[in-house]
Amino acid sequence: MNLRIKKLDIFILRQFGLLFVGTFFICQFVLMMQFLWRYVDELIGKGLSLEVMAQFFWYMGLMLVPQALPLAILLSSLITFGNLGESSELTAIKAAGISLMQTFRSLIVVTIVICLCSFYFQNNIGPQANMKLTQLLVSMKQKSPELEIPEGVFYDGIPNCNIYVQKKDMKTGHLYGIMIYRMTQSYEDAAIILADSGMLQSTADKKHLLLSLWQGEWFENMQSQQFAGSAAVPYRRETFITKQIILDFDAGFNMADAAMLSNNAKGKSLDQINHAIDSITHVNDSLGSVFYDEAKRSYYAMPHLSKADSARAVKRGRTPAYNIDKRWERLKVDQKRQIVTDALGNVQNQVSELDFKSMLTKDNEWIIRMHYIEAINKFTLAFQCLIFFFIGASLGAIIRKGGLGVPVIVSVLVFIVYYILDNSGYRMARIGDWSVWFGKLLAPATLTPVAIFVTYKAYNDSMVFNADLWVSMFRRLLGLRTKRHIVAKEVIITQPHYEQACATLRDISHDITAYAQKHNLISPPNIINVFFRYQPDHEIARINALLEQTIDDLANTRDMQVLHLINQYPILSVKAHTRPFERKWLNILMAIVAPLGLFLYIRMWRYRLRLLHDLRAIRENTQRLTSYIEKNIKSKT
């Protein structure tokens, strides 16, 4: 038994390993393409060398490895056990007395090893790759800003300017056929500059652009620049041979980017994150102490009040004889106005100071939250591999569909659910609306019970994911049904009883006519009788049983016309037109829950109308069938 289990483990590991390698590279490629689209504008038209591009793709691939591992495990485990189930190998394994958990055993060990490798990768290799990638992106923003300007299209990447370039030389950096719209206060004050050629270069501080133009003209509207007493000059026109213009342009590396590089939590290991949190917390505590001392030293005293009055105002709880309102009434109007003005000024100064202090503390709190999020993310991404394995392997054992069809669809659905929960929790934790641990643990805490549930169902061979079962349930809920399909039998043991069948069908036709007249099916059902005072109604169930028994008897015929006519009988819903549920308390509950009760009421009315149509069809088809039997079959017998 032990040898057989070891061979089985090797067999399953071989199946899983080949699929895992293939799906990992597929998932890695998809994630890299998704990431690349975010920064495609930073790469195109920059004249970057192959070495820089290779570094960009290398570090990007390293950074995305921990995200590709869980998705690859989910897809490969689902395909592996889907293939085993589809080829009946999983059934043979269970028939040999090997439980599903024993089948999972080897892959559980492999998945745990992958989880540990994922954590090590995130803690040691991933942060360095993320930092290198961030530095590359910042460098790309500073690389040749003139190369960002496309040919034949207006470019608005430079503030207050729209630049059109007819042609540009990638080697020399020269621009040809230049048209520039410079905006000042409004579109009416725009300056239009035309030049045959030019060159755009960054200044040394990377804060401005030097635009050198040759052989051109400058048109500018001067109406908004007129001064009192000056002559009216509508616009200015200047022809130049060479001209240099300084344009405001931040090439991308500013103080915010420098802070991002130093406070980038994704570029730090767990030890570095803990050290950074301690340092930033210490800075926050120091700022809080300084702000508290400043608040204590602040002295808010009312003008025109003596020190004794101020002391009595502070101790007014112990000196009820002092009344500040009376003291206020004794002041002159000018003194009151001055006091109010000074108080408003003090309040505005304090508000401005508090806004500045809150900006400092909020920035530090945001950085601390990002560090906590990244620390938790290192564990959740590793644990995600284990969750996805149990979900994928269990669903594969239940669905039993291999290949890349159903497994890919199921994997994408599971990943989308996890991604939505994880991304929502991340965003809410980042802005501080949720606590960090709640936001980052929302997705694992939601899918862990799902993994346990599907594993339990797979272990017990549950039919909860049987597609036919769910299709049948939704068909009943929506009132959909299939047509009757009876085919001729090759071997007939018992001949139909035509006379008895005709008599039974006539009785059924008479009964359904009486039922339709009594219950007035075309009218809406009585709400009180439906939800609160339901009376049992089994007449249609009795009629349907007789009808199906007669049809089964006539299905033994060799006459094709009889088979065609019995296939015209509709399949009746025997209870849907009477009440929503069998139990009375459920009907009362549905009446209280108004939207759902209204849906069930309209659904039941629809079933009554459909039953009326079916009863008419049964009566008409019965007349045709009995007439045909009496004319063609009884005469032969």
LINVENKA-V536985 format. One record per backbone hydrogen bond with DSSP energy under -0.5 kcal/mol. CO is the residue of the C=O (numbers start at 1). NH is the residue of the N-H. Records with the same first field share a line. If there is no record, write none. Layout:
BEGIN
CO->NH, NH
END
This chain:
BEGIN
1->5
2->6
3->7
4->8
5->9
6->10
7->11
8->12
9->13
10->14
11->15
12->16
13->17
14->18
15->19
16->20
17->21
18->22
19->23
20->24
21->25
22->26
23->27
24->28
25->29
26->30
27->31
28->32
29->33
30->34
31->35
32->36
33->37
34->38
35->38, 39
36->39
37->40
39->42, 43
40->43, 44
43->46
49->53
50->54
51->55
52->56
53->57
54->58
55->59
56->60
57->61
58->62
59->63
60->64
61->65
62->65
64->68
65->69
66->70
67->71
68->72
69->73
70->74
71->75
72->76
73->77
74->78
75->79
76->80
77->81
78->82
79->83
80->84
81->85
82->86
83->87
84->89, 90
85->88
88->92
89->93
90->94
91->95
92->96
93->98
94->97
97->99
99->103
100->104
101->105
104->108
105->109
106->110
107->111
108->112
109->113
110->114
111->115
112->116
113->117
114->118
115->119
116->120
117->121
118->122
119->123
120->124, 125
121->125, 126
122->127
124->128
125->129
126->130
127->131
128->132
129->133
130->134
131->135
132->136
133->137
134->138
135->139
136->140
137->141
138->142
139->143
140->143
142->144
144->147
145->148
146->149
150->165
153->165
155->163
158->161
160->183
162->181
163->155
164->179
165->152
167->176
168->170
169->173
173->200
174->169
175->198
176->166, 167
177->166
178->195
179->164
180->182, 193
181->162, 183
182->191
186->184, 189
187->190
190->221
191->182, 193
192->219
193->180
194->217
195->178
196->177
197->214
198->175
199->212
201->210
203->206
206->251
207->249
208->203
209->211, 247
210->201, 212
211->213, 245
212->199
213->243
214->196, 197
215->196
216->240
217->194
218->238
219->192
220->236
222->225
223->226
227->230
231->233
232->234
234->222, 223
236->220
238->218
240->216
241->215
243->213
245->211, 247
247->209
249->251
252->254
254->258
255->259
256->260
257->261
258->262
259->263
263->265
264->267
265->268
269->273
270->274
271->275
272->276
273->277
274->278
275->279
276->280
277->281
278->282
279->283
280->284
281->285
282->286
283->287
284->288
285->289
286->290
287->291
288->292
289->293
290->294
291->295
292->296
293->297
294->298
298->300
299->301
302->305
306->310
307->311
308->312
309->313
310->314
311->315
313->316
315->318, 319
319->322
323->327
324->328
325->329
326->330
328->331
332->336
333->337
334->338
335->339
336->340
337->341
338->342
339->343
340->344
341->345
342->346
343->347
344->348
345->349
346->350
347->351
348->352
349->353
350->354
351->355
352->356
353->357
354->358
355->359
356->360
357->361
358->362
359->363
360->364
361->365
362->366
363->367
364->368
365->369
366->370
367->371
368->372
369->373
370->374
371->375
372->376
373->377
374->378
375->379
376->379, 380
377->381
378->382
379->383
380->384
381->385
382->385, 386
383->387
384->388
385->389
386->390
387->391
388->392
389->393
390->394
391->395
392->396
393->397
394->398
395->399
396->400
402->405
405->409
406->410
407->411
408->412
409->413
410->414
411->415
412->416
413->417
414->418
415->419
416->420
417->421
418->422
419->423
420->424
421->425
422->426
423->427
424->428
425->429
426->430
427->431
428->432, 433, 434
435->439
436->440
437->441
438->442
439->442
441->445
442->446
443->447
444->448
445->449
446->450
447->451
448->452
449->453
450->454
451->455
452->456
453->457
454->458
455->459
456->460
457->462
458->461
463->466
465->467
466->470
467->471
468->472
469->473
470->474
471->475
472->476
473->477
474->478
475->479, 480
491->493
496->498
497->501
498->502
499->503
500->504
501->505
502->506
503->507
504->508
505->509
506->510
507->511
508->512
509->513
510->514
511->515
512->516
513->517
514->518
515->519
516->520, 521
520->523
526->530
527->531
528->532, 533
538->542
539->543
540->544
541->545
542->546
543->547
544->548
545->549
546->550
547->551
548->552
549->553
550->554
551->555
553->556
554->557
558->560
559->563
560->564
561->565
562->566
563->567
565->568
566->569
570->572
572->574
575->578, 579
583->587
584->588
585->589
586->590
587->591
588->592
589->593
590->597
592->594
593->597
594->598
595->599
596->600
597->601
598->602
599->603
600->604
601->605
602->606
603->607
604->608
605->609
606->610
607->611
608->612
609->613
610->614
611->615
612->616
613->617
614->618
615->619
616->620
617->621
618->622
619->623
620->624
621->625
622->626
623->627
624->628
625->629
626->630
627->631
628->632, 633
629->633, 634
633->637
END
